[in-house]
Amino acid sequence: MSLPPPCFGRLCSAPHRSLHQIVAVYHARNYLPPPSVVAAEKMVLYGVQKPSTLRFCLAVKEEMMPERQIPDTPYQPQDIPGYTPPAVPPMATQRQRTTRALGAILMVFGLGWLGIALHENTRPPQDSVATESVSTSSLLAQTYPTQNLMLDISNGTVDVSTWDRSETQIEIVYEGGAPEDYDLRQEARGDTLEIHGGPKPYLPISGDRQLSYHITIPKSGSVNIRNTVGDISVADVDGPVTIAISTGTISASNLGGKLSASTTNGDIHVEGLQGSLVAQSTNGSISLTDSHSRDVQASTVTGDIDIEGASGKIALQNTNGSIAVHDAQESSLSLNTVNGDITFDGALATSAKHTLNTVSGSVDMRIPENSDLVLHADTSSGAISIGDGIELQRREENPASVSGTLGKGGAELQISTVTGDIQVQGE
């Protein structure tokens, strides 16, 4: 049979009662003390005394909170035999328990990291079993009655070739993951096959998930490719080709039409181009070899530009890198760089203005001895050398410049550098 709740006033009436004793009596009878008593007890225990929070106890403040120290050991009331209040662990014991708990947590994390490290160290080399475990499977293999290709993807290497058929064949191979990890959409619109997509956005687009596109189109078809990451290769296409990527190398060979290629981080290599070229890179070199291209426009910020066999208008712009033009045919030149040398050999168009400018670099030019042009060459810090095969009429020169007429005149050749030498030779 439980006892009735103790009378608060009666407990407070005895001058020897303390707050700790009053609370102990309530707990002994399985009753909660009044909230004001609990609040008062906590404030006394923690040394905080704010009368505004203890208004209910002001009348018996002297009896409830006598000026004496609370004993270190829990008090056992004399009128309740056998009562032992709950033990409160000392602060040092609580700190020990907290320290042990934190130590256990750190030990668990340490063992976890150790297991991961051991697992990584025991993995086989990339060129052995680990490489073989990556799945490579065909995602799509189909033929469409189309002639042209339009590819807009986010990731993957692309290889485009041609055949004599009047249809387009595609094979898309994925490496890593499962087919549902990729989102590809293909549709035939008239004579054009359109392909969009790539790895799903929430999945990594590199490393363990890669796509490879192997596409064969009719030789007379056209190609339009946009890609974010991945190398592009196009060969033997007679129609116009447009390629734009953010990161990757562009390779093109044996193209019969116009080529427009741009990349932000990567090189551009072109071989055997019959049509015109527009090439642009930010961090990468540009090269055109074995070409019969009529017009060439190329620019880069960091990287070299090397053009071979072009004719017509050749406009090359560079910032940090050299410019070289070889075996040019009846060309009109505009070659400009800031930090780099300029090299040219070939024939110049007779009714055009040619400019070769560099700030920090030398200019080496070789032209036919029977060329008809007017030469102006100047340098701020360097030497100017005119070869024996170049016979200038009405020659004027000083330590910083040389000018004169070669042959019948006509074309105007302007060469300038700030820091570097200028050399003009005949061939």
Helices and strands as residue ranges (DSSP letters): H 8-13, H 19-28, H 35-45, G 51-53, G 55-60, H 61-64, H 91-121, H 129-133, E 136-144, E 148-153, E 157-163, E 168-175, G 179-181, E 182-189, E 192-199, E 210-218, E 223-229, E 232-235, E 241-247, E 250-255, E 259-265, E 268-273, E 277-283, E 286-289, E 296-302, E 305-308, E 311-320, E 323-339, E 342-348, E 353-360, E 363-367, E 373-381, E 384-386, E 392-398, E 401-406, E 411-419, E 422-426
